[in-house]
Amino acid sequence: MTISYEQFCPVAMASEVLCSRWTVLLLRELCAGSTRFNNLRRGLPRMSPALLSKRLKELEDAGVLEHVLIRKTPETYEYHLTDAGRELGPVIEAIGIWGHRWVESEPSLDNLDVQLLMWDMRRNLDVTPLPSRKLNIQFIYPELDTARRDFWLLVDPKEGADLCSIDPGFDVDLYVRTDLRTMTAIWMGLDSVQQARKDDRLELIGDNAVAKSMQTWLGLSPFAVQEKQVN
């Protein structure tokens, strides 16, 4: 039996593991610290549960991750990267940097997912410039349907941030009213809070100190600092 060069080529071998649909995005979530199935789903809202289960099994078979039983009743598992999986971290980061520098942004801004945006914002929020008390920040996207219009970031200076799509019932410290395209552009580093407020595309109502420091506590996408190389 003749064995082709491609079967021995490391790039081809790696592509067998990494290049199936959604796999790189799933690895991004795992590298960012998501370990529970439901959290992985929140970071990949357009991926079906069945396909997510399949990709997790494939990555486990490839030695990239392992599932760990953390509670017997109810049976609860977490997914943890192995040494091989953690070594993919710089690879995923490099793909993101390349995409931000070289892929045209406009098509991305025309195909947005509010749940993914808010989940990323929650994960990267910086509590350092915020008051040392619990905060409730409500984001309102008027152009979206009722089910996707409102989100609440619950900020705890000790525990970080949590995200709710149902009103948690706490007093709101800051209302953030804008359109999804503007908020995404700010998050990607293509726009700024100051400019969006000046152009009346972003309205902040509530705690003045929290409003003034929004550009800082928002955190921004990890790739926002990368300079664009496309027109």
Secondary structure, 3 states (H helix, E strand, C coil): CCCCHHHCCHHHHHHHHHCCCCHHHHHHHHHCCCCCHHHHHHHCCCCCHHHHHHHHHHHHHCCCEEEEEEECCCCEEEEEECHHHHCCHHHHHHHHHHHHHHCCHHHHHCCCCHHHHHHHHHHHCCCCCCCCCCEEEEEECCCCCHHHHEEEEEEECCCEEEEECCCCCCCCCEEEEECHHHHHHHHCCCCCHHHHHHCCCEEEEECHHHHHCHHHHCCCCCCCCCCCCCC
